[in-house]
């Protein structure tokens, strides 16, 4: 019985972790330099993720170019 519980636990963990690993994001720096005249142009999730991973960009200017 304990072996079945262990296998079931491992199976549940694998099933829950697959979606997390399947949608791993890649950080891509958006175009622009973050200034008022050339804001970072955010057009996709990878560029938005780049912002979240680079705290030095948080005080810069951004413009969303796509939904």
C-alpha positions, 0 to 999 in steps of 0.5 A: 500500500505504501508503494502505491501511495509513493508512486501516486505521489510521484505521478501527481507531482510530475503531472503538476510540474509538466505545465510549468516546464512547458511554458518556461519563458525566455527573456528577450530585451525589447527594442528601444533604450528606455528613454522618453524619446525611445521607450522600450517597445513591448510587443510580447510576453518574452519582452515583458518577462525581460522587464520583470527579470531586469530591475534596472529597467523598472524606472525606464519608459515603456510602450505596449505595442500589442495586446 
